[in-house]
Protein backbone atom coordinates (compact mmCIF):
# COMPACT_ATOMS: atom_id res chain seq x y z
CA UNK A 1 0.00 0.00 0.00
CA UNK A 2 0.97 3.63 -0.27
CA UNK A 3 1.29 4.06 3.48
CA UNK A 4 3.57 1.04 3.78
CA UNK A 5 5.76 2.31 0.96
CA UNK A 6 5.97 5.75 2.57
CA UNK A 7 6.93 4.20 5.91
CA UNK A 8 9.57 2.03 4.23
CA UNK A 9 10.99 5.12 2.50
CA UNK A 10 11.12 7.02 5.77
CA UNK A 11 12.84 4.11 7.49
CA UNK A 12 15.36 3.81 4.67
CA UNK A 13 16.18 7.53 4.96
CA UNK A 14 16.66 7.12 8.71
CA UNK A 15 18.96 4.12 8.23
CA UNK A 16 21.11 6.08 5.76
CA UNK A 17 21.34 9.02 8.17
CA UNK A 18 22.25 6.78 11.12
CA UNK A 19 24.83 4.98 8.97
CA UNK A 20 26.46 8.34 8.21
CA UNK A 21 26.45 9.09 11.93
CA UNK A 22 28.16 5.76 12.68
CA UNK A 23 30.73 6.37 9.91
CA UNK A 24 31.45 9.75 11.46
CA UNK A 25 32.01 8.19 14.88
CA UNK A 26 34.24 5.47 13.48
CA UNK A 27 36.35 8.00 11.59
CA UNK A 28 36.55 10.17 14.69
CA UNK A 29 37.85 7.26 16.76
CA UNK A 30 40.37 6.43 14.04
CA UNK A 31 41.64 10.01 14.06
CA UNK A 32 40.33 10.79 10.59
CA UNK A 33 38.89 14.17 11.51
CA UNK A 34 38.10 15.42 7.98
CA UNK A 35 36.26 12.20 7.09
CA UNK A 36 34.43 12.32 10.41
CA UNK A 37 33.39 15.92 9.81
CA UNK A 38 32.04 15.13 6.35
CA UNK A 39 30.09 12.07 7.53
CA UNK A 40 28.64 13.98 10.49
CA UNK A 41 27.64 16.83 8.19
CA UNK A 42 25.83 14.37 5.95
CA UNK A 43 24.12 12.79 8.96
CA UNK A 44 23.13 16.21 10.29
CA UNK A 45 21.69 17.32 6.97
CA UNK A 46 19.76 14.09 6.43
CA UNK A 47 18.42 14.02 9.98
CA UNK A 48 17.40 17.67 9.79
CA UNK A 49 15.24 16.83 6.78
CA UNK A 50 13.69 13.89 8.63
CA UNK A 51 12.91 16.14 11.61
CA UNK A 52 11.19 18.64 9.32
CA UNK A 53 9.27 15.92 7.48
CA UNK A 54 8.40 13.91 10.62
CA UNK A 55 8.48 16.26 13.62
CA UNK A 56 6.59 13.83 15.85
CA UNK A 57 9.32 11.14 15.72
CA UNK A 58 11.51 11.87 18.76
CA UNK A 59 14.30 9.51 17.69
CA UNK A 60 15.14 11.72 14.72
CA UNK A 61 15.42 14.74 16.97
CA UNK A 62 17.59 12.81 19.42
CA UNK A 63 19.90 11.60 16.66
CA UNK A 64 20.11 15.10 15.17
CA UNK A 65 21.10 16.55 18.54
CA UNK A 66 23.82 13.90 18.73
CA UNK A 67 25.31 15.02 15.44
CA UNK A 68 25.65 18.54 16.82
CA UNK A 69 27.39 17.43 20.00
CA UNK A 70 29.73 15.13 18.09
CA UNK A 71 30.57 17.91 15.63
CA UNK A 72 31.31 20.04 18.68
CA UNK A 73 33.90 17.47 19.77
CA UNK A 74 35.57 17.69 16.38
CA UNK A 75 35.83 21.46 16.69
CA UNK A 76 37.07 21.13 20.26
CA UNK A 77 39.82 18.73 19.22
CA UNK A 78 40.87 21.20 16.52
CA UNK A 79 41.05 24.04 19.03
CA UNK A 80 38.10 25.79 17.42
CA UNK A 81 36.53 26.83 20.69
CA UNK A 82 33.80 29.12 19.41
CA UNK A 83 32.56 26.59 16.83
CA UNK A 84 32.78 23.81 19.43
CA UNK A 85 30.66 25.80 21.84
CA UNK A 86 28.07 26.67 19.18
CA UNK A 87 27.67 23.06 18.05
CA UNK A 88 27.52 21.74 21.62
CA UNK A 89 24.97 24.36 22.67
CA UNK A 90 22.82 23.56 19.64
CA UNK A 91 22.82 19.86 20.55
CA UNK A 92 22.05 20.53 24.21
CA UNK A 93 19.24 22.92 23.31
CA UNK A 94 17.69 20.31 21.06
CA UNK A 95 17.90 17.68 23.79
CA UNK A 96 16.35 20.05 26.33
CA UNK A 97 13.48 20.81 23.99
CA UNK A 98 13.02 17.13 23.27
CA UNK A 99 12.83 16.24 26.96
CA UNK A 100 10.33 19.04 27.56
CA UNK A 101 8.19 17.89 24.64
CA UNK A 102 8.02 14.24 25.68
VENSULWO-V181030 format. One record per pair of residues at least 24 apart in sequence whose C-alpha atoms are under 7 Angstrom apart, sorted by the first residue. I is the first residue (numbers start at 1). J is the second residue. D is the distance in whole Angstrom. If there is no record, write none. Layout:
{{I	J	D} {I	J	D}}
This chain:
{{17	43	5} {17	46	6} {17	47	6} {18	43	7} {21	67	7} {33	74	7} {37	71	7} {40	67	6} {40	71	7} {43	67	7} {62	95	7} {65	91	4} {65	92	7} {65	94	6} {65	95	6} {66	91	6}}
